[in-house]
Amino acid sequence: MTYKILIVEDQLLIALHIEDAVMALGHDVVGIAANSQDAMKYAQDCEIALVDVQLQDGITGPTIGAALAQSGATVLFMTANPDLLGEGVPGTLGVISKPIFDLELVGAIQFAADLRSGGDALAPERFKRFEN
């Protein structure tokens, strides 16, 4: 199954690397957003969102993730600062710490897609699932 994926990441090279992985898995990238305003423009179009915590407009990733989850998206955080998420963000899956290796990135995307489709999902090794 093909999903529409939003990448919320303010570092362009990282965002493009994630985009390559998403497309290699056969999914569509609906957009790349570097801040909360741009991210929310895609809220109704995305099915899965890969969200960084620290963006151009500050530590807005948790708020973006919660809003996207409320809009029906499956949300997975990817950040170098997982402690900023505390015990988790309601409605979101969890977090994987940066730097993310290629196999972990592919695994994280596949994990979110598998959960979204209702199938069995194997979480990447360094993934921390939220209890919510």
N, C-alpha and C positions, 0 to 999 in steps of 0.2 A: 504494500500500500504506500502511496506517495502522500507526503504531508507538506503543508505550507509552513515554513520555518522562518521565524524572525530572529535575527542576530542583534543583540543589544550589547555593543562593545565600542568603546571610544578609541581604541588603538587600531588604526586602519589595517596594518599588516596582520594583526591577530584576527581581525574580523574577516579579512580576505582568506586567510588560512582556514578558518571555520567554514566559510562559504564553500571553499573547494571540497571540504569533507562532506558537507551537506549534499552538494550536487553529485559527488562520487557515489553516495548511497542512494541516489535516485530521487531525492526530495527537491522541492522548489524553495528558493529563498525569496520571501516576499519583501524583504528589506533589511538594511543594516542601519541601525540607529545608534547615535553616540550620546544621546541625552534623552531625558524623560519626554519632552515635547515630541520629538521625532518618533520615539518608541510608541507612544499612544496613538499616533496616526495609523499604525498598523494593527491595532488591537482587534479589530473586527475581521482582519484578513488572515491572522496567523492561527495555526493549530498547535504549534510547539514553539516555545521561546527559549533561547539560550541567552541568559542574562548575566552580565558582569555587575558587580556591586558599585564600584567607584567609577563614575562616568564624568563627562564634561561638566555636568551641573552638580557635581558632588556625589554624596553617598545616596543616590536615588534608586539604585537597583532594587532594593527590597520593596519600595513603594511601587515601582514599575511591575515587578514580579507579582505582587499581590493583585494589582489592577488587571493584569493580563490573565491571571488565574480566574478572577471573577468574571472575565469575559469569555471563559471557557477554554483557554489555552493550557496546555501542559507545560509547566515552567520548571526549568532546571538552571540553577546558578552555576557559573564558572568564575571563580575569583581567586586572587592571591590573598584575600583577606576573609576567609570563611568565618572568623570569629565575629565579624561585624553582623552576621546573621543570627547570632545568639542561638536559641533553640529552634529556630526556623521561622519561616514565613507562611502563614496560613494559606492552604490551597496549593502550595508548591511542592515539588518532589523532594528536592534536596540540593546538595552542593558538591562540586568536585573542585579541588584546589589546583590553581595554576602554579607553576607551569604544567600544562597538560600535554602529554606525549601523544603522538598521532594515533596509536592504538586506543588510548584512553578516550580521545576525542571521538573517534568512530564508535567506540563502545557506549559513550554517553548519549550520542545521538540515537543510536540503535535502541538503547534502553528506553529513552523517552518515547520513541516510535512504537516499540513493543507494548509498553504500558498503555499508550494511547489506543492501540488497536485491541486491547483486552487480552493479549497473549501473555505467555510466560516471558518474563524479562530478567536478564542477568545484569545486575548493576556492575559498573566498572569497579575495580579493586579499591580505589581511593574515594569512592563516592560515599557521602554521608546522607542517609535518608532522613527526612524530617518526620517527626511523629505528629501529624496533624490530620 
